[in-house]
Amino acid sequence: MQMSSTSIHGAIDNFNISDNEISIGGWAFTSHNSQKSQIDSIEITPTNQAASVSFLIRADFESQIPFGFKVSGLSPEDLQNLLNGTSQLIARGKNVEKPIPIWIKIREKLKEAILLHEIKSLNTDSLERITSQLIGQLRAAPQSSSPPTTQSPQLIPVSTGLKSIDQSAIIGHNGNIFLFQGSNHLHQKYFEDPDPRFVSRWEEILKTRNEICREFGVKFLQTIIPEKQSVTPKDYPYEIESPTKFYRLLHEKIAHEAWFVDSLKALKDLAFTNGLPPFMKVDSHFSIFGAQKLINTILRHLDLEPTALPQNFESTYAAGDLGNKFGFGNLLEQSLSCVGPAPELFNHRPVLIHEFNPASGHTGMIRDWENLHAPHDIAVIAFGNSFFERGVRPESLSFWASRLFRRFTFVWTNRLDHKGHDLKMYDVAVCQTIERFLTPPPLN
């Protein structure tokens, strides 16, 4: 005889956002042996003390049982959190509970209504209150020998916690913008329990890479770059435990390996010991200091002398990959760029001897440099992503590597491509990925 279990069904299918009230509504019931019953309770988790719940009779159910509900006393941030999954509406019945989802047909309308409400709330008083929470250090343009630009930066009042319309970015503290959701659903990764099978799979992949390189007589190095909020979590507008649980568990398994380059420790040291920003404020990638720190960490793993920064900098305004996502132009930061006189490293530019650009996307892109005046007479190949880039700016790892090594090749890929590239031509193979790309692990 098959036993039937009790289940919960429901959805959030309406909302009200006005000056007088912000609320959501929907329906929910428990089902057992095809019999519908009223649920026992509904609450938002994490607990919202201001929210109040009432149960309603809904005409579309043709029943006098109050299968409908209304949650009042909410804020725009509460609705944003329900949309992005940082909070949930939990329905409970006898020995069963379940999150109640937002009906897909109202999600976009809800996003638009929240945005319109926030725009309407930006009156003179609120503008004055949040002017102190600005992005970057947007002051008057610094004096320099460069000709003036046709447009000067303008002050834009924004509030900490403001999310981009597509939920991909969020404004944090001290002028920092962070990746928030995006295709990798980054924010949720800080609250997910890791799948032990995926962690073991990564450990297996990395050890296999080391064995492959050993067969070719090549030294193998692997680094996993942490997210900006994993390095400086106090600047993130939500309280998180960093790094992600997956990164933490994998780190514990491989930290002792000679081939592992601990970029998390290196970047935290840079931020908290040296007091320098590892990442740009309006970008998800390194500052010049972060790039140089990781390169020097790699050099130490190779028993090579670390490199120095240029002696002089100038302050300029810089845009980034996160500053253009909020619908009011490019948010800028005051950034440092290198000017002469510079160390010997910067005086001998590498020669690009080969490049390949795929028809679409980035995967498969190749940049190959030769530098006969490089301080280190070794050949290095790197398999990684946008943290290496095309070697044009000192914020990228390829900029440094192409100037430090006699031969440097960068391949934009998430795997050790030993079949597409002759590893015997190189002394060192570096693989690089980033925290949010750890799940799921690569198939090969």
PyMOL commands that set and color helices and strands:
alter all, ss='L'
color gray80, all
select helices_A, chain A and resi 59-61+76-84+104-120+124-130+182-184+186-189+196-215+228-231+233-235+245-254+263-272+288-301+344-347+397-404+423-425+435-437
alter helices_A, ss='H'
color red, helices_A
select strands_A, chain A and resi 7-17+22-32+35-37+41-45+52-56+68-72+88-93+96-99+169-171+177-179+219-225+260-261+312-318+333-339+351-356+366-370+376-384+405-412+428-434
alter strands_A, ss='S'
color yellow, strands_A
deselect
rebuild
show_as cartoon
